[in-house]
């Protein structure tokens, strides 16, 4: 068994795949959380999350995890499409455009429009066979660790972390694409 358990050697151990990861983060969410009661912030965050989920899925993305105001989506998992990186970029543009029109009214008070930063990174990864077998049945909470661990075993830096870092370099209402290495 390898250091990562599920990624042991064998004919059905994992699948090599080109994957695009998109990390979305609201700008100023900490300030919002400090200014609003949790009862007010919750509905606003859920509107944003529903919008992001719908946009990512419309472009063939798979929302793997939601971390409050942060959202991680995969393009190329569980189903690979032609031009997954382009789909991710189009989804990012669509989400940024639609955020401009998202209802920010909270109990009769309209807040400033929401803005996001988005990081996108593409590359070759290994995906554990167990994930592939369960793909499409639910949103697996273990999808990120299995993909990240597999990529790290290939001597690469942490794949998902790169999309997060790229997201941090962008200005509000923008997305940042990684350059090919």
N, C-alpha and C positions, 0 to 999 in steps of 0.2 A: 504494500500500500504506500502511496506517495505521501508526502508531507500534507497534501490537501485532501486525502481520503478518497473522495469521489473521482479524482482525476488519476487513478492508477493506470498503469499501462495495460493495454488490451485492445482488441479490435473495435469494441463498442464503447470505449472509455470516454471519448469526447469527439467533438466535431470542430474542425477549423472553419472559421467563418469571418467574413468582412462585416464589421458592425460599426454603426454610427451611434454615438451617445450624445444626448442633448440634456443639458442641465439648465433649468429655468429658475430664476430667483427674483422675487419682488424687490424693488428698490424702496428703501425706507420703511420696511416692514417692522423693524425694531421701534422706530418712532411711532408708528401707528399703534403698536401693541402697548406702548407707554401712555399714549393719549386716549385710547379707547378702552371701555369696559370689555371684558371677554365676551359678554353677551352681544356686543356690537361688532366686535372684530370677527367673531365666528362666522356669521352669515356672509360678511364681505369676503373672507378667505374662501369659504365654500363656493361662492360665485366664481371667483378666480380659478379655483381648482377644477370646477365643472367645465369652465371655458377651456382651460388648458388641456384637460382630458379629451374633450370633444375635438379640438383642433389637432392634437397629436394623432388621435385615432383616424381622423378624416384623411390624413396624409400617410397612413400606414404605420404610424408609430405605436409602440407598446409602452404604456406608462408603468414602469416597474416599481417605483416608490414615490411616495409623497411625504415630504418632511415639513409639515406646516406650510410655509410659503415657498419651499423648494420642491421642485418636481424633476424626477429623473425619467427620461424616456429613451427607449432603444428603437432604432430603425435598423431592420435586418434580423430581428428576433421578436417573436418566435418564427415569423415568416420573412424570408428574404424577398425583396422586390428589386427590380432593376432600378438603379439610380437612388438607392436609399439615402445617400448623403444629400442629394439634391432635394429629396422629399423632406429631410430634416430642415434644410435651409428654408424651403417654402413654408413649412409648418411654423418655423420661428417668425418669419415675416408676417404670416397670417395672424399669429397670436399677438404680436406687437401691435398690428393694425386694429385687431378686435378689442384689445385692452383699452384703446382710446375711447371706445364706446360702451364699456362695461358700466353698468349701474353702480355708482358708489354712494347711493343714498342709504344712510343708516338712521332709522327712526326720525325721518324728516330732515335730517342734516346731510347735505351733500359734501362729501370729502373730495379732495383733489383726485384727479384721475390716477389710476394705478399705472406704474411703469415697471418694466422688467429688464433684466440683463440675462442673456442666454449664451452659453458656451456650447460649441459643437466640436466633437472630435471623432475621427474615423480611423479604423485600423483593423488589423487581423487579430482575432482572439480565438481562444479555445472555449467551447461551451460544454459543460458536463452533460453526458448522455441522459442523466436523470432529469435535467431541466428540459431537454428536447422532448423526452417522453411525456412530460406533463404540460408542455406548451399549449396554450390556448384554453386550458381548463380553469385557470384562475390567475390572478396576479400574484406570482410567487414572491414572498418576502425574501427568499433566499437567492433570487436571481442575481442581484448585484454581487454578493460575495463569491458565487461560483464563477462568474465571468471575470471579476477582478483577480481572483486567485489564479485562474487559468492563465490569464495574460501575464501575470507576474512570474509564473513559472517559466515563461519563455524568455526571461531576462529583460523584459520591457518594464517601463515605469507603470505606475498604477493608472490604468486606462480611464476609469471613471473620474479619478482625481484630476486628470488633465482637462476634461470638459468643465469641471468646477473652476479650475484655475483660469481657463480662457474666459469663462463667464465673468470673473472678477476684473478682468482687464477692460471690459467694454463699458461704454458710457450708457446711462439710462436709455431705455427704449432701443437698444441695439443688440445684435448678436455678433459673436466672434467665432470665426472658423479657424481650425488648426491648419497649419501648412503641413503638407506631406513631408515625412522625414526621409 
